[in-house]
Amino acid sequence: MSTYIDKVQEIYCDESGFTGNNLLDKQTPFFSYAAVAISNEEAKSFVEKIIKDNKIQAGELKFKNLIKYNSGKKVITQVLETFSSQAKVSVNNKKYNLACKFYEYIFEPTISSQNSTFYNLGFHKFISNLLYIHFQYRIDDYAEDIFENFYTLMKRQNAEELTYFFESLTLLNLSSSLDIIKTFCIHQHKAINAELDSLNGTGVGKWILDLTTSSVFSLLGEWGQEFHQLDVFCDVSKPLQEQIEIFHSMVGREEKLFLEVAGKKHATSFNLVRLPQMADSKDRPGIQIADIFAGAFSFVCRESLKGTYSNHPKEWIHHLDTSMSPYSVMPSDEHIDWNEFSVRLNYLILEELANRSKRKIPLLKNIDSRIKQMHKYIYLKELQLL
């Protein structure tokens, strides 16, 4: 589905791997959210037939039940094969998302007035992937402690936890790259504190680390570029129910808005018939199809992380590739590959920001010209090595 269709399209949504704010849950390292473009009639007809043909006793399709049996895996394959072109799935590596949140609440407040410069250089991805690789593979014995303390800070958002977070950093003997980040954090604590204070009383705090609402918003943004108007049905979700007000501005919204980040356009608007409706999957079988897609994505990613690939049919990968949203949030080694020019540049930028913080020099004063100097320095150094 790549052409724009002037019609109202029903969208059915469900998730897999929900743990709320807990992004450090070891049993469910991935959160997937699926949005399927299908009519209620088509979904009902398909689900009823597949349940009858396969004698599924539960009366509905649930990935967690079907994955237990070979016959169930065949049903999953049939669903993926039939609807892969009608599904969009946002996949999130939870621990990497926490690393991204670290950047958003620790680095972003200090450079917000000129953040486009840093986003265009991929500095946010450099920092997030750098943190993730330390946290995931424990390169440093204390890296996990930083992650745990940051998680506690974001979950509670109070002055006591913020003080403890910075005090804990000063006690750690870290690897060189994390030590630079530590230096930056300690000397920028006032700006970081002000950002967290600004969240108090906004209603953002309760679900600040949860990935549900952001996933729904990005997926509807995608579908909104293909259909004139969307009628959305979601499996019951506390985060969505309690943050439903963010969708009010999209009801009856005709204009198409985009945000350009690092040279790519991201849809920031879509046209809703009404607010997303919370529905029971038995009443709205399209949700059952979304459940299969979300569950399959989380399962395959989890198996891949463990290095095991024999527990699911190979053709799943092809069908999932068709459905995977470009707005999925996953780590990428290219953003910390020292052979890449951009990685070396971003490392120098990190050093510059840490040094300026330590010396109490304004972070952004003449930063563009300084980055150009760094760029030239790396280029000339490369020429000397040839």
Beta strands, then each sheet from edge to edge (+ up, - down):
strand 1: 5-16
strand 2: 30-37
strand 3: 87-93
strand 4: 227-235
strand 5: 258-261
strand 6: 264-267
strand 7: 277-279
sheet 1: 3+ 2- 1+ 4+ 7+
sheet 2: 5+ 6-
end
